[in-house]
Amino acid sequence: MNAALAGLTFLVIGDSHMAGRDYLLLTLHDALEAQGAVVHSYGMCGAMAENWVNTGIVACGRGERHDKGAPVEYAHQAEPTWKIDDLIQKTHPNVVVIELADAMAGYGQDPMPKAWIYQQIRALTGRIHAQNIGCVWVGPIWGNEGPPYHKVATRVKEMSDFLAQSVAPCAYVDSTKFATQGQWPTTDGQHLTASGYRSWGGDIADQIARLKAQNQLK
């Protein structure tokens, strides 16, 4: 086992990429644990940053996983949102990992709603920073263009660049650097196949380990 993250507890939150049983809820969680971390993972389908700050309902399900346990998925059903303050109190993390981009990027809208996105980012990162906890924000993957999500490469790049400029004091992980456009196939234009989620989860964990080695998990 690579013990690069030994002694650290991670709270990982995300959107639908974190909510499915065979998505990052499985692969990123496993990859962080393989590097020695204790991990608590939560995902909410369709979630934006504001959904982790305000009480509400997500319409299409959620998932969670804790330490060595199996992923638990509540799919295709309305569920109450988890609030970041409650999860921090429950899990006592050293680092929060935030995987949020696709539901906020305004695919199919022009222009990208930057002010609205920025407001949400600051609300969420402010809650984490107030607790003096390190954080990492994971940006979007390329996916495939077209319906039903209307994801396009130009907007993915625009969103990734905007997050890189906006998420401090969180460190930023640029997922567009892990694969070329079309390299990781999708099932629906947005969500990856099992092999893609294995690659993405492993790449995120490796990047986080590098940030730790560079003392950038603040």
C-alpha angles and dihedrals in degrees: 000000000000105000097195091125098036115144094024128112116210129202108199120193130177152140129268090315086067097037102066121088093233097037129081087311083076106027105037091041090052093045093052091047090049087061091054103266130134106231137199114184131193130176133181122195112242092005124164125189092266091060089066092052104041130052113250148112132282111211102208106045143264141235140208141186133186130203110303095350126113122263114269115208129192098189133187096003139101112264135173116258124251116235120222094225091056093046092050091052090048101046104027095214129193090205134025117207115202119197104184129134119099098067090048101043097085097231107196092023125104123233107024108250096242099165091051092047093047093051090055093046093053093047092055100039090045091060091051096043090050087062091052091239125147117244142193125196117207116208131213130289123229101251120171127298124248140040147016093030098022091222113173129185095235091057092045089055092045092050093046092050091047093051091049089057097042113040101072132158079043116077115241128231112201105210093186088074093061096069140007122251108288094008092113109051120219135213095221109005094276112041119067131229118253093268091051093052090049090054095044094047092049093047092051092050092048091050091049090051089053091050089051091051089051092049091243099128095102 
